Amino acid sequence: MTATDHHPRHRLDDLLHNPVRFSIIAALDRAGTLGFKEVRDAVEITDSALSKQVATLESAGYISVGKAFAGKLPRTSLTLTRQGRAAWKAHLATLREIAGESS
């Protein structure tokens, strides 16, 4: 191992490094659970772009996707999992370390 292997950037989460996924997780961290449309509007992306990022985050175990109906209308909810919250906190702590801030 070289000295550069110890730089905090090596601990950054590649999934959360993406600005859209970062924004999705940030919104869910503040709210816990949000509707698909709420996240879409908060992050300002299209339904298809959000669907793709949600699938990636769900595969990683960072969010869970709930499906329900309000009358005859389908509703999708997104919830940050424990694993997702832990990854988020670690990612933020690493960013703060790189920036020279204490957590």
Helices and strands as residue ranges (DSSP letters): G 3-6, G 8-11, H 14-17, H 19-31, E 33-35, H 36-43, H 47-59, E 63-70, E 73-80, H 82-99
